[in-house]
């Protein structure tokens, strides 16, 4: 296996969507999953600026991992931040440090864009995910509570 970590391209839209759908099953929100391959294509590659950015793990033209993120342009530090929305690696490719490679690529992206930090959330039941992030050196932020307001 020769995994290449790279920025996603429009031609990857359907494959990215497949991983998004698998993530929705894994995280138990498949019943409300409303993304389509066309939405991925339009929102991530044709819209300017795009709604999201994506880094993929490519195994000979098979997308086996993805990391979806967007920029938070304004923070109190007067520097942007990155919000990681999704990180997912195909079940058959786990344990090969692909997630770590995707995270390292995101860290480089943050540094290149003068970002202050990378933020994300992880489900409380996802203990493997929490251990993974801690192993990378990330720390849990207990200073803020997440709220949402449905409209």
N, C-alpha and C positions, 0 to 999 in steps of 0.2 A: 504494500500500500504506500502510495506517495501522495499524502494529503497536502494540498496547497491552501493556505489561508490567504484570502483576497477579498477586496471589496466586491459586493454583489453587482451584477449587471442586469439590465432589463431581461435578457434571455433566461435568467435564473428565476423569474417571477413564479412560474408554476411550481418549481421545485421548492422554493422558499415557502410558498403557500402550503405545500404538503407537510413540511415540517411545522408550520404554524398550526395546522389542523391536528397533528400528532401532539403538539404541546397542549392544545385545548383539551384533548382527551386526558393527557397526563395530569393537567391541573384542574380537571373536573368542571370545565365551563363550556364543553362542546355544545350543550343545549342552547347557549346564547351566542355561539361563534357565528359572526356575520361576515367574515372576510372571504373574498373570492380571489381567484388568481388575477382577475382583471383589476380588482381594487389594489392588489399588491403592485401590479404594473403601473397603474395610473398614479397612485399615491407615493410610490417610492422611486419611480424612475422618470415619469413623464411630467409630473408637476414640478414647477420651479418657484420657490425652493421645494424640495420634497418634504413630505410629512414625516418621513423616517429615513434612516440610513441603515445599511446592513453589511455585515462582514460574514462571509461564508467559508466553510471548510469543504473543499472540492477534492473528491477522489475520482480522478479520471472522468470528469464531467458529471459525476453524481454528487449532488449537494447533500452532505452527510451531517452538517452542523450549521447553525446560524446564530448570529447575535444581532438583534435589532436595537437601534438606539436613535436618540434625537438630541439635539443641542438645546440647552436652556441658556439663552443668550445673555441674560442679565442676572447677576447675583449680587449680594451685599459686598462681595470682594471685588466688584467691578471686573470680574473675569467670568467667562462662560463656564458652564458645567455640562456634563453629559449625563443623560438619564438612559440607563439600559432598560429597555422594555422587555426583551425576551432573549433568553439563551437556551438553546436546545441542541442536543446531539442525538442523532439516530441511535436507538437501542443497540444495534449491531456494532456500533463504533465507540461505545462508551469504554472507559478504562484505558484509552490510548492518548490521554492528555490533550484531546481536541478542544475541550472546553477551556482548558488553561491557555492553549494557543490563541483561541478566539478572544479571551480576556486580555491577553498580552497585546494583541493587535489593537484592541480598544484602548488600552493604556497608551500605546504609541499615538493613536488618533487624538486622544485627549491632550497629550503633550504637544503635538504638532499644532493644535488649535488653542494653545494657551489656557486650557481648561483648569479650573481650580480643583475639581473633584469629579468622580463618577458616582452616581447614585443609582440605587435599585431597591426593589422589594423582593422578598422571598416568602413563600407561604410558611406559616408556623409548623405545619405538618411535614414540610420538605426538609427533613433532618440531613439527608445526604447533600442537598444543595447548600445548606448552612455550613456543613463541615467543609465542603469544597471551597466556599468563599473564605472561610477562616484560614484554611490551609494556604490560600493565596496571600494572606495578610490583611484581608478586609476585616473591619470591625462592625459590629451591630451598633446602630445609632438608636439609643434609647431616649434621646432628648426630645424627640417629636413623635406625636401620634398621627397616624394616617386617618384622614377623614375623607368622605366622599359625599357628594350631594347629587342625587339622581334627578335629572330633569326630563 
